[in-house]
Amino acid sequence: MKSWTALALDLLVVVVFAAVGRLSHAEGADAVAIALTAWPFVVGLVGTTVALLGMKRPTEQLLNGVIVWLGTLVFGMWIRAGSGAGVQPSFAIVAGIFLVVTMLGWRLIARVRLRRSAPSHR
């Protein structure tokens, strides 16, 4: 898997996170509203991904996925707070759990599928 594919999957995760969050709070879930919720996390995700790629670290790997998750969460919350949006502890916890489960979850699934499709050496 290419690192750009990993970025696309992580971006999908962030957009789904924003959409689910808005819907669960009965807020508008149109494209603009979702983008307004997602943008701080998208910036954190893209920045972290670019930094890892600059260090030649493949972002699709599980360990580097942990770094992508932390960068997305920490920088996303920092940017969100700096922009005047709320950063309640419960929001940070829910965001952290959702993002870690989904960002590392797809990497674990890909890892298992890759191992199953690899020819065995006996």
N, C-alpha and C positions, 0 to 999 in steps of 0.2 A: 504494500500500500504506500502511496506517495504521501508526503507531509501535507500537500495541498488538499488531498482528499480528507485527511485528518482535520484540517482547518475547516473544511466545508461541513463535516459532521459535527464538529464542536460549535460552529456558528448555528447550525440547525438546533442543537441542544439549547443554546442561549435564547434563540427565538421562541422555541417551545416553552422554555422556562418563563419568559416574559408573557406569552399568551396565556398560559395556564394560570399564572399569578393574577393577571388582570381579570380573567374569567371567574376565578375563585372568589374575587372580591367584588363581583358584579360591576366592574369598570368597563369602559369601552375597549373592545378588542379589535378595532380596525387597524390597518397597517401602520398608520401614523402613531397611534397610541402604543402599539407593541414596540415600535422603533424607539419611542421616547423612554420606555422602560428598559429596553435592551441595550441602548447605545453605550452606557458606561461599561457594561460587561463585554460588549463587542470590542471596545477599545482595549480593555485589559487583556482579552483573549488574543487579539491580533498582535499587540505589543509583546506579550509573552511568547507567542509562537514565532514571531520574527526574531526575537532575541535567541531563542533556542536554535532556530535554523541558522542564524549567524554563527553559532557555536558548533554547527554541524551535528546537532543532537536531533535525531528523528522523533518528531512529536507524536507519531503513532504508537511508540513503545509505551508500555505501562508506566515505568518509572518517570519518563518525561511527561506522561499524561498527568501525573500527580503535580508536577511543576506547572503545567498548563492550567490545571484546575485551580491551584493556589493563586497563580497570577491573575486568572480571570476573576476569582472571588475577591481577593484583597484589593487589586487595583480597581475593579468594578465598584466595590463599596466605597473606596477612597474617592473616586471620581464622583460617584453619586452623592456622597456627603458634601464634597466641594461645590457641587452644582446646586445645592440647596434642597435636594430631595431627601426624603426620610431614610434613615438607616437604623431602624429599631433592631434591638438584639434578636427578637424573634424572626425578623425578616432575614437577617444575616445567617441565622441558624438554618432556616428553611432553604435559603438559597444555597448554602454550603452543602447541605445534604442532597438536594436535588441535583446540583451540578456534579458532585463527586460520584453519585450513583450513575448518572447518565454518561458523563465524560469517561469515567473509568470502565463503566459497564460495556460500552460499545468496543472499547479496546480489549477487554477480556473476551468478549464474544469473537472478535476478529482473531485474537491469538489462538483460541480453541479451534476455530475453523481452519486457520492456517496450518496448525499442527495435524489436524485430521486429514487435510488434503495433501500433506507432504508424504512422499513415498517413504515407507518404512525400510530400515536397513537391518536385515537379520543375518 
